[in-house]
Every structure is written in structure tokens, then in C-alpha cells.
Amino acid sequence: MRSGVKAGVIGGVFVVMLGGAGYGAYNILSALSGDGGTGGAAAVRTGPPSRDEVKDTTGRFFAAWEKGDAATAASYTNFPESAKELLTAYRSDAHLTKVHVQPGAPTGATVPFTVRTTVSYQGKSQPLSYRSTLTVVRGETSHRALVDWQPSVVHPRLRKGDTLATGESAAPEIEAEDRDGRVLSKEKYPSLGPILDELRKRYGDTTDGRPGVELVIRHQGAGEESPADTTLLTLAKGRPGKLRTTLSASAQAAAETAVRKYANASVVAVKPSTGEILAVANNRTDGFDAALLGERPPGSTMKIISAAALIDTGLTSANGKAPCPPTAVWQSQTFHNLKNLPPNENATLSESFARSCNTAFVKFADDLGVDALTKEAQDRFGLGRDDWKIGVPSFDGRVPASGGPDSAANLIGQGQVQMSPLNMASVTATAMTGAFRQPVIVPLALDHREPARARGLSQSTVQQLRAMMNRTATSGTAATVMSGLGGSIGAKTGSAESDGQAKSDSWFAGYRNDMASAAMVQDGGHGVDAAGPIVASVLRSAG
């Protein structure tokens, strides 16, 4: 927001709500039943709140909220200070008035409700309605029935540390366009919502647009890397300014459709010849942009970098030896292959890569040393130096020089290695072309950004990596997923266990002609189970 506009910390959550009468019609129990601590002594209650206690507490809380009495409403919660701050800001900073709350039928101690309110600012007003829920709990020390204070009580899109504010927008709206001038809207491409907000924050003032008056969520953070405001309602429209991006509407549409089939799925596509980002899509209930900001072990897709390191250090080659025993031990840790993968003591690196043999790579850990993989990732693939400037916030990958068992685990994308789908799409593009071209979502010339740089790969290494990735795509672990894709193709499958989860993350990286793509599906299983079909769908859009 521009100077002069107040913003208060919000602990509540917002949801779109339906109409209905205010809470005045809600039956509140007599004050004789207790008013949240101002009455006389009473027997100590234990256990979950009763139905009457739930009704009484929510009734009193809703009634005080409607009246704008933040202190009283907050006294019926288990975190009264945070609640008071939020409910005060709801009126004073967000300018939300004429509040009416309509409770729904409770489920145990959880009560759904609808809020109807009005945003009023400098003579302009607009109605707002949304749905949310709250839960009544037993106070740990007071033993009273209290509203369990969460940001969701006020607005479901708020998170800890967020603020609500109404005023002139910090930057004009943008009308984002794809590489061919087609309009990219949040409505048509939902995954782009946070990205378009960030582009507006960073580049709105560089356009010919004019700011409007809005109710926004201002997210916690500071400086350039703080998240962009999220617009909830526009009271007075400004004039959007046009902003050209590198995205492709057709690739974005394919990516949006593909991720909708799997929970917690993320995918990125880039143009290897330029580094331009063609598509970014997520399907997550938490709204997190895991495609650009995710930090997860990439599993066997990491073997693209590991294979390059083995070739560049002269330890082996695509047609050189890389035996695949059933197990491999490194510093007392035993590594295994995927179930039903037969051992092959005479395997080449190409064969072990295409079959995704873990033990073949682990066996090279001693000869490769502690920091060779880190140097390969940084110097050849441009990863792990925290210097990417793509136009919006991104994670640049992490390949630390780990000691102990993690030196071996890192080679197969476990241990301490962390990647995002954007990172692995860039890795795939570098393996395909030999040149590291830092990904961008808006042209570097727009704000004169200096891109990250790396020396890339030799043509010999590129030829070997492409041959191994093509073998994986045509007769290896990725063959079923990549079947039917024409042109120049290559791929690598992956699965990775993280945080002791019962089911592994599904990873897949692949290229077709001048498009490289990578996907990750948390708890998705093997690479071909979830991430693979997503990448294949996006690559088909390349034509």
C-alpha cells in the first residue's frame, strides 16, 4: 500500500460466504451461565466443551464481533491479545463495517459461519461476503470454553503475520501477456495468481498503468523478497499496464490441466535455447509455489548431474563401466535399488542410468570425493549459489559438500540435496544444450538484471548425457510415459523419500525438441506414477 495507509496484523482467515441474517438472531444463553470470566466462582469443567458451551461461547464471540467490540470478542478466545489486534485492525485498517455473522450447524465443537460486511473507504463502499469456521476448545488453565484463535477465524487466506489494509494500491494492476501477446489472467490460469501478483509488485510501476483502491492482504516479510500483496476486492479500478512475459499460453494451459490430476503437484517448462520459462503450474491446497520455491530431494533425476560429474572427472563414460550390484555400502550405510531391479556387474553407465541403478552411482562416492558433485552443480549447472534473478522469487537449488553417508546419498538425489521443479527443468536444459542459461520469466532488459552464469558442459559430455537420457526415454524407466512423443526426446525418472514420509515424492525430468520440463508430486510414488505423466503432457504442447 502507498504511504498513509494503515495495516494491522491479522490473525484471522477469510472465505467466500453466502448471505444471511446477522448474529442478532442467534440465541445466546442467559448471562447466568457465565460471561467468560466476569461472573462468580463456578465448578471447574474438564473434557471437550458441551453443545451448550459451544453455542454460548460462539454466540457471545459473534455478537461482540458484530458490534465492533474487539476487546470483548477477544476475551472469548484462547489468545486474546492476538485476537484483539486482529479484530481491531479489521475495522480500523481494513475499513470493514456493518458486520453480520450467520452461524451454521455445528459439527461437534466446530462451527461454520458466514460473514457479510461492507468495505468503506473515502466515500466508496462495496459489500463483501465469505465463509469460515471456528472451533471451541477447553482453556488449559481457565477451563473455560474458548474460541481456538486461528487466522482462519477472520479470513481463510490470511496466515500468521499477514495484515489487511484498504487504500490506494502499491502498484498499478498489470495485464500480463504471454510471449505472443495473449493475455494471461488468474481466472484462466489459476497457478499464475501468485506470480502475477509478484510481477505487479515488481514491475507495475514500469508500465503505463494507474493504481486503484483495493482491500488487500499484505503478507509478512521485508524488502524486495517479501511476498506481493494479495488483492481481495477492488473498490475503485485503476488502469492496468501491459507487461510481456516469456510464458506460453498453450504450454501454461497444458501444465494447468496436467497438475490438476494429482494432489500436491508442481511443474515447470523452459526453452533450452534461451532459458525462458514457458509454464509454471501448481496444484496445492496451501497455495505454496513449490514449482519455483520448493526445496525437496530430487531423487534419481539428480543422476543427470551425477553422471555429468563422473564423465567430467574422467571416472567413467556413457559406455564405460558402472556395475550395478544389488546393494552398496558407504560408511556403514547400505544402499539398495528399486525392487525387482536385477543386478548387473557388467553394466555401463548408460545402462545403469537408464535403469536408474542407485548402487552404480553410490560405488563411485569414494573416488569422486566430497566436493566434486557440489562443484559440478555450481560451475557447470549454475546451481546452489543463490544468485538467480528470474524476475520473481525462486530457489536456486542446494548441493552441499556433505561428509559421511550423505556424500553417497547426494549422488542419487537424497541426503542433503534440495531442488525445485524449476531447478531440474534448468538442469535438463543444460544437459540438452551444454549451456547454462539462467531461467527468466520476464526479459532481463526490463530492469537490467544481471543473470547468474556458469561455464556449462563440453560437447562430449552433452552428447553422452543426451544419449543416456534418450535411452531412458525410449527403452529405460521413462519409456512408457514418453511413448508416442516424436522429435528429439530424453528423460530421467526419480523418486525421493523426505521427512520420514510413508510414500516417496514422484520426480520426472524430460525434454522434447526445444522444451525441457520437470515435475514433482509430493507423496506421488515412483517417477512414472505421477510426475512423468505431467511432464509428458506438457512436452506434447511443444508441437
PESULPE-V666601 format. One record per run of one state. SS is the DSSP state (alpha for helix, beta for strand, coil for the rest). FROM is the first residue (numbers start at 0). TO is the last residue. Records with the same first field share a line. If there is no record, write none. Layout:
SS=FROM-TO ; FROM-TO
//
This chain:
coil=0-6 ; 9-21 ; 25-29 ; 33-49 ; 67-68 ; 74-75 ; 77-78 ; 92-94 ; 103-105 ; 107-108 ; 121-122 ; 138-143 ; 147-149 ; 153-161 ; 168-172 ; 177-181 ; 183-188 ; 206-208 ; 210-211 ; 218-221 ; 225-228 ; 236-237 ; 239-239 ; 244-247 ; 259-263 ; 271-274 ; 283-288 ; 293-294 ; 296-297 ; 312-319 ; 321-322 ; 324-325 ; 330-331 ; 336-342 ; 344-346 ; 354-356 ; 362-363 ; 368-370 ; 380-396 ; 398-404 ; 411-416 ; 419-419 ; 433-438 ; 440-442 ; 446-457 ; 475-477 ; 482-487 ; 496-503 ; 512-513 ; 521-529 ; 540-542
beta=7-8 ; 76-76 ; 95-102 ; 106-106 ; 109-120 ; 123-137 ; 144-146 ; 162-167 ; 173-176 ; 182-182 ; 209-209 ; 212-217 ; 229-235 ; 238-238 ; 240-243 ; 264-270 ; 275-282 ; 295-295 ; 320-320 ; 323-323 ; 326-329 ; 332-335 ; 343-343 ; 347-347 ; 397-397 ; 417-418 ; 439-439 ; 488-495 ; 504-511 ; 514-520
alpha=22-24 ; 30-32 ; 50-66 ; 69-73 ; 79-91 ; 150-152 ; 189-205 ; 222-224 ; 248-258 ; 289-292 ; 298-311 ; 348-353 ; 357-361 ; 364-367 ; 371-379 ; 405-410 ; 420-432 ; 443-445 ; 458-474 ; 478-481 ; 530-539
//
